[in-house]
Amino acid sequence: MPVFTDQVIYNEASMQAEVVSVGSELLLGQIVDTNSAVIARHLAAIGLDLYYKTTVGDNLARLAAVLRLALERSQVVITTGGIGPTADDITREAVAVATERELQFSESLMAQIDAFFRARGFKLSPSNRRQAFTPRGAIAVENPLGTAPAFIVEVAERCVITLPGVPREMEHLLVARVLPYLRERYGLKGEIRLRVLKVVGLGESRIGELLADLMEKGLNPTVGTLAHLGQVDVRIAAKGTDAEAARRLIEPVEAVVRARLGDLIFGADADTLEGVISARVQRLGIRVAVAEFGSAGVVAERLSAGLGQGFAGGVILGDPAGATRLGGDLEGGASPEAKARLLAEAVRGWQGVQVGAATVFEGDPGSEPPVTVVGLAVAFHESLESREYRFGGDLPSMKIRTATLALDLLRRTLERVA
Amino acid sequence: MPVFTDQVIYNEASMQAEVVSVGSELLLGQIVDTNSAVIARHLAAIGLDLYYKTTVGDNLARLAAVLRLALERSQVVITTGGIGPTADDITREAVAVATERELQFSESLMAQIDAFFRARGFKLSPSNRRQAFTPRGAIAVENPLGTAPAFIVEVAERCVITLPGVPREMEHLLVARVLPYLRERYGLKGEIRLRVLKVVGLGESRIGELLADLMEKGLNPTVGTLAHLGQVDVRIAAKGTDAEAARRLIEPVEAVVRARLGDLIFGADADTLEGVISARVQRLGIRVAVAEFGSAGVVAERLSAGLGQGFAGGVILGDPAGATRLGGDLEGGASPEAKARLLAEAVRGWQGVQVGAATVFEGDPGSEPPVTVVGLAVAFHESLESREYRFGGDLPSMKIRTATLALDLLRRTLERVA
């Protein structure tokens, strides 16, 4: 099973944490639990390992039993969900049972909840009073983003940290309150820093071969890859005594990766292809038009969302005849790539802008299993860049892959020509 | 916390099951676990409750401990993942440890794995030999879709069922082998049937009011709602002694729901708006074109994927001037709805087809918090249907909502006019 190599670092930590997600809707898969992954990443950054994640329905006895077990095997137990105002929100009660304390009404929590409602002009419902109860001796964690107060119960050297299930509130409280608390209480000093280099144009296995020496187990930093459709992230994770030390460990490794992968790397960390293209389009004061035959608007959608005014418009062809309405003629192209070249120039002219991009999908009738041939082209100034790919697999994946490769061809063309 | 009302039925069951998902990549949130939800639904259909879901990394000791605990509290334990050929696939070993058996090499499993590779022209790697080991006395479950053989270990009245992590393989084995095994072994007779009615054009809370009497707790069938962006599913779940009995319980309730919601219901179960539209478009022998100003291709993408040849093409406008290239002029429209009406007729003419659909987004500068006004229109024969909505929230959600509402307007127009 493919395991991301960051875990090598996670496993070095000595302290152990676990997450308990509460809610029948999570158990039944009606809502996907994104909180655990967010918690895992934040805990890793302070050197805490996440070892288990348990999901339990809204049942007091079962949740209390799970919490008791969690406290036996982990120093830090974090719960998410089940602290709303209704009767099936039973996390408060379950933590009280598992830590053998009574629930206690807190006037100051009640005042906070009351203030939250007043500020928004809402009427406090009697059931919100439930939320002002926490296990005796709990450390209240004020929640400025919602009505559900979070709290921490310390049990000897261990603790149960109870957070809301709403992802935005959960992450805010985790970062603003819980991480500082954990650092302080457990004297956690290690820092993990992550640098992500984003690559288009080379498969994950080929990148793995090129970086094999950096990806060996036990190194610090670790280097790992994570494949998306059409894009691969190279993740460099370093553990240092502080953030600056971790950063210094990353620098030389990043330099090696960049030397080997060159301009296949389009950006780092939060960079997106759209962002990189948008910056260049704005600087040049140009606009981009796109025509798609087969990819049905996925390129246009990404450009529209990412380029703002730099996106002039797009045309989605339902059949080859659509090209004639743009003043083009796909009959002149012998291959999908040749057709994409005609289409890129046609849509640029039709829209009256500086840059035209195009995609053309065509089945290859001779191949078994079925293959789709995808032609991509970008017309800019005198330059007409193009590529051709052969894809198997399902159409939705093919479209996502095509959008990424088309945007990357656009990025390269703008970088080369301008 | 909002809980889907199906669970009322789930809780009536007497037998208890739990899922153990294996894989560090699941724990770290690099892959989202969809298997548990699929298992929950299939188990519910034979009257088995899912009470816990635990995720564990690729660690033998921790996984074995979790499995031991699971066997203490649940009759049926289902594992997914960790049975591949590599060294970090440790589920086989962990099940053996937890059930106190040795691993045993199976010649017949090895022959199956070998045959799978031969049939595909792949070379068997020595590590695949690992996959022919199962705990002594295990019932082998042949996996025709992959190389990872599944198996069942019976422990007195309980059992551990070990399935692959690949969702397609997992669900196939679950349905084809595991459910019949569970029915047979535990004499499970209850059947749950689910009927989903799909609604566009009314919010979840309003539907909840209209169906309040049907949604009370403790009824059989239960009625619940599940909101998507722009669409609400009304789910009717009945438990009967067999499938036919469950179906008979659903019928009168479905009739009541249909009487109250009328043509807001566009279909049931696996129906999609695209499918309903496609059937009508094919029967009428017409084609649809679309122009989008603001929604950036989301309507075109759904029509393209759903209508095949019935989708003639689409135009995505980057600015209002784009309309002139279609022979239209948005200046003539006083509102987004009026502009959408002009655009729907323009794109229909430009494409030379029978049906034109259009979307127009416009900010309302006077509103705080910001609101986007969305105009939708469909031109077909002499008919020109249109709607206007005011949306808050983020652009991606707005686009999804718009696509659903535009498709629904198209469906209604085709039904009314044709």
Interface residues (C-beta under 8 A of the other chain):
Chain A: M1 P2 V3 F4 D6 Q7 Y10 V22 G23 S24 E25 L27 L28 G29 Q30 V32 T34 S36 A37 V38 A40 R41 L50 Y51 Y52 K53 T54 T55 V56 G57 D58 N59 R62 A65 V66 L69 R73 G81 G82 G84 T86 D88 D89 G165 L226 R287 A289 A296 G297 V298 A300 E301 S304 A305 Q309 F311 A312 G313 G314 V315 I316 L317 G318 D319 G322 R325 W350 Q351 L395 P396
Chain B: M1 P2 V3 F4 D6 Q7 Y10 G23 S24 E25 L27 L28 G29 Q30 V32 T34 S36 A37 V38 A40 R41 L50 Y51 Y52 K53 T54 T55 V56 G57 D58 N59 R62 A65 V66 L69 R73 G81 G82 G84 T86 D88 D89 G165 L226 R287 A289 A296 G297 V298 A300 E301 S304 A305 Q309 F311 A312 G313 G314 V315 I316 L317 G318 D319 G322 R325 W350 Q351 L395 P396
